[in-house]
Amino acid sequence: MSLITHCRICDSTDLETMLDLGNQPWGNGFLKADQFATEKSYPLVLVRCEKCSLAQLNYTIAKEDMFIKHTYLSGTTNTLNEHFSQLAKKTHASFLHNSLKPRVLDIGSNDGTQLKHYQDLGCDVLGVDSAPHAVESAIANGIPTKEVFFNSESAREINLKFNLINASGVFFHLEELHSVCEGVKFALDSDGVFVVQFIYMKTMQDNVAFDQIYHEHLLYYTLTTLSILLEMHGLELFDSYFSPIHGGSMIAYVSHPGRYKKTSRLNSYLENEMKSQTNEKKRYEEFAIQSHHKKEKTLEWFEFMSEKDKLVYGLGAPVKGNTLINYFGLKKENLPFLIERNQLRQGLFSPGAHIPLLLEHEIVVSPDAYFVLAWNFKSEILQRHAKDVLQGIEFYFPIDPI
């Protein structure tokens, strides 16, 4: 665990604070009551590199403290499962359909939800993940998975070439960033494609989605900054498209240099980043001001609900929700419970605020309003809670994606 003094991509020391969210515990560190006294907090500060413009955290919690113990499972939301299904079909049709038995590797494969869709398309799949719960779930679902951190060393131990390598929402987690890139370069077949799915910093700015800043997310890419990293390791970004998943993500396609022609839509995205000043210091300063205004507005809503004696529950307990709760200073007095669907979190408490988690079937008294922390699944949530909406229960979205 350490404070960084050099840019995670280009090694520059010219880093400037853009948004300070205070000291916070690890956002996925759900805990039991007897663990409150030993809970640790760490700086949660977004800095920007003046040389390459990468936005990143200035503090690293050791990967062994986060990714081995986390309780997140990909398969708990229908929206994400459908996204993975469509991505697999699209990518298979574009790059894998001519191979008899294409080999697919998923870095940070979690419970194997993404790989299951490739397996159903006839691919030979392998997952790599460091969390025992997730690996156990994947193997139980018939997805071959290695319990290991992916990096240059583990890539050479696997010692296979893959037609497709996937990294879904994991490429911005990487403490061993350059070693992982070397591992991808080594494991990618000469005609292979590396698919990187990452929360898009431009959309974070547009949505004022500051809650997507948390200790697991060490880096906050734009296509411009991702390209800089890839080129350092002999890899080339050749296409991308935007997806609304996770509140706004880019799906980027990468290959060995010159294998595929760069698309016009990629060039269009890059031009748009330049025109909107996405990578500039000024845009990050605006983002910080807007984040503070978001806090003021939400606290006013809680004050109003308290004056009216309204009962409010948190809906969902995503890691980003804990960034928001702790930055806003919310407590059990504001949110008596966080309502979850992930059974691995039954009986636990949120990090920092220590709000108890309840599974949906454990609700005894219905609230007057839900404070929706899993806002990126807005459509699915409103559909699933259609009866609650009809009964007059309010759904408040602190972040409302554009």
N, C-alpha and C positions, 0 to 999 in steps of 0.2 A: 504494500500500500504506500503510495508516494505522490507527492506534488510534482508535476512535470514542469520542466523549464524549457523544453524544446518541442517544436511542432511534431506531431505524430507522423506526418508525411515527409516534410522537407527538412526537418531538423533545425529550422530557424529558431532563434531565441526571441524573436520579435512578436510576442503574444500580448494581446490587450483584452482586458475583461469587457465583455459585452452585457452579460446578465448574471447577477449573483442571486441565487435562490436560497442562500443561507446554508447552514450545516444541516444535513439530513441523513437519516439512516438509509441503508440499502433498501430501495423501494420494493424489492421482491422478498425482503426478509421478514415474512409473516412469522409471528412468534407466539409462544405460549405465555401465560401470565407470569410464570416463575422465571421468565427470561427478561422481563422488563428492566431489571436493575443492571443487567450486563450489556444492554443494547448500546451499540456504538453509532456515532454520527460522523459524517465526513463532509468536506466542502462540496457544494454542487454549484459550480461556476462555469459558465460558458465563455470561452475565450476565442479570439479570432487571430489567425496568423496573418501578419501583414504581408509576408512574402508570397504565400500560395493561396491565401484567403480561406483556408479550411477553418470551419467552426468545430470546436472540440472541447472536451472537459479538461480542466487543468489538474484533475486528481484521478488517480487510478486505484480502485479497489482490486485486489488480486483476483484473478479469474477463478481460482480455486474456492474463494469465499462466496462467489456469486453463482456460477454456472453448474456447480456440482449439487448445490442445495436447492435450487429454485424449483417451484411447484407448477410452473406454467405448462399447460398442455394445448397443443395446436387444435386438437379435434373438438374442443368444447363449443365452438361457434360455427353455425351453418354457413355464415357468410364467408369465413376464411376457408372452409372446406370447399365451397363452390368456387372460390377464387383459385385455389390450388388445382381443382379439376380442370377449369378452363385454361389455365396456364399450361398444364401438362399437355392438353390436347393441341393447343396452339403451337407450342414449342416442338412437340413430336411431329406434327404435320409439316413444320417448316424445316426441321433439321435432322430428324431421326427416322423418317418413314422409309428411307432406302436401306436401312441397316436391318439385318435379319434379327439380331438380338442386341440392340444398343445397350451399352453399359452406362448407368446413371449413378452419380454420387451426390449425396445431399449433405452439405456441411451444416452442422447444427440441426440435425434432422428431427429432433424432438420425438414425438410419438409416432412418427412415420406417416403422418397424414398426407404430406406432399408426395412422398415416394409411393404410397399405395396407388395413386392415380397413374404414375408411370408404370408401375408393376402391372396394372390392369391393361395397359396398352402394349404389353409384351416385352417390357424392358427388364434387363437384369439389374437389380438395384442394390445399393449399399448405403446405409446411413452411418453418420459419425456424430456422436453427441456425448457430452460429458456428464449429463444428469442421470443417475441410476433409475429414478422413477420413470423418466421418459423412455430410456432405453428398454427397460422392462416392458413397458406398454407397447413399444414398437415391435419387439420380438414376439410378444404374445399375439400381435396382429399379423404375424408372418412377414415382417420386414427385417431382413438381416441388418444388424446394427452393431457397430463397434463403440464401446464406451471409452472414448479417448478425446482429447483436444486435437483438432486438426491443425497441423502446421507442417513445415518442411520435413521434419523428422518423421511424423506419423504418415505423411504421404509416401515417403520412401519405404516405410515398413509395409504399407498396403501394397505398394509396387505394382499398381495396375494403371492402365490408360483408360480414360473415360470419354465417351462420346459427348456426354453432357455432365457438367458439374453445376449444382444449384446451391445458392446461398440465400435462404428466405429470411429476411429480417435478422441477419446475424453478422453481416459484413461490417456493420458499424459498432459491433461489440468487441472488436479484436484488440486485445492487449498485445499479442504477437503479430501485429499487422503485416509487417514485411515478411515474416516467416510464412504466414498463411498464403500470401501472394506467391511466394516461391513454391509452396506446395501445390497451389493451383496450376502454376506454369508447368511443373513437373508432371502432374497427373492428367493434364488435358491432352487428349489425342490431337494429332496434327490438324485434323479438320474439326476438332471439337468446339463446343460452345459453352461458355461459362455464363450462367444466368444469375445476376445480382439483383435482389429485390431489397430496396432500402426506402425508408421514410424520407421524403424529399424536402430538403431544407426550404426551398422556395414556398412550398405549400404550408409548411410550418409557419413561415412568416405571414403568409396570406391569411391563415386561420388563427393567427396568434396562439398557436398550439404549443405554448411553452412547457406544458406538462409532459411533452414527449422528450424532454430533457431529463434524463436520470442516469444513475451511475453505470448501468449496463451499456448505455449508448455513449461510447467514448468519442465517436466522430459523427458529424452531421453533414452529409454529402450534398453537393450539387453535382450535376453532370460534369461541370468544369473541374471541380476538385477531384472527383473520382477518376477522371481521365489522367490527371497529373500522377496520381498514385499508380494506376495501371501501366502507364508508359514507363515508369521507373523499373518495372519488372518484365518488360518485354511483352506486354499484353495490350490489346487495342479495343476500345469501345467502338462498336460499329452500328448499333441501333438501340432504341429505347422507346418505351411508351408509358404513358401515365395511367395509373390505376387508382381508384378511390379507396382501396383497401388500406386499413390502418390510418384512415384520415387523410391519405394522399401519399402514394408511393410511386417510385420509378422502378420499372422493370427494365434492366439494362442487359444488353447482349454483348458479350466480350469474346474475342478469339485471339489466336496468334496473329501478329501483324500481317496485314495484307490479304488475309484469307477471305474476308468478306468486304464488300464495298460499303462505305458509310452511307447511311440512308438520309434522305432529305428531311425526314421528321426529326432525326437526331440533330441535324444542323439547325433546324428550326427551334428546337428546345434550347440549344446553346446560344442562339441569337437572342432568344427571349430572356435568358438569364442576363445577358449583357444589357439589353434595353431596360430591364426592370431593376438593374443594379443589385441583383440578388446577392452577389459576392462582395459587395462594397460595405465598408464600415458604416456608412450612413444608414443603410437598410437595417443593419443589426441594432443600431441605436434606436431606430423607430420601433423595432420589434420589442425592445426592452421597455420602452415607454408604454406601448400598447398592452404588454403583459401586466404592468402595474395597474393600468386602468381596468383590466379584466378582473383583477383581484378586488378593487374597490367596488365594482358593480355587483359582484357575487356576494360580497359581505353585506352589502345593502339589502340584497334579497333575503339572506339569512336573518338579518335583523327584522325585516318585515314579517317573515314567517314566525319568528319568535314572538313578536308583539301580538300576532293573531293566534297564538297557541297552536300552531300547526306542527304536526309530527312529520319529520323528514327522515327518510332512509337514503343511504348511498346505494346506487344500483351498479353492481359490478365492483370488483376489487382489482383492477389492472394496476400494474406497477406505475403507470403514469398518473393514476388517480392518487397515489400516495405523494408524488411530487406536488400535485395540486393541493391536496389536503394540508400538507405540512408547510407549503409556502403561504397558503391562506391562513394558517393558524387555526384550522378547524379542530374541534374536540368532540368527545362523546356527547357533550351537551347540545351540539349542533346536529350530530348524526349518531343516534344511539346504536345503529347497526349498518353494516355494509352487506348487501344481499349478493350472494355468489352462487354459481352453478358448479364450480370445480370442487369435487369432493375431497381433494387433497388438502383443501384449506378449511375444512370443517373444524370448528372449535378453536380456530386461531384468531389472532388480533393483528390489526394493521400496524406496520412499523411507524414509529414516531408518535402518532396520535393514539395508538392502542385502542382503536375502535373494534369491537367484537364483530366477527363475521358470522352470518347466518346463511344456511342454504335455503333456497326458495321454499321448500316444503316445510321449513321450520318457522315460517312467519306466523305469528299468532294474532297480532293486531296490525291491520293494514295502515299504511301511512297516508297522510294527506298529499304528500309529494315525494317524488323520487329525484334525488340529485344524481344525475347520470354521469358516472365516471367513465364508463365504457362508451363514450360518445361516438367513437368511430364506427360502432355498429348500430347507429341510430335507427335505420330502417328496420333492421331485424328486431330491435328492442321494441319499437312501437307496434310492430306487427304481433309480436309475441304477447304484448301487454294490451292488446286492443280492448279487452274487457275492462281493464283498469282505467283506460282513457275514457271509455263510455261512462264509467262510474264517477268520473270527475277528478280522478287522481292526476295531479300535475306532474309533468316530466320536465325538469329544468336541466338544460344542457349548458354547462359552463363554457364549453367550447362547442361552437356550432359550425361544422365544416361548410365551406363555401361550395 
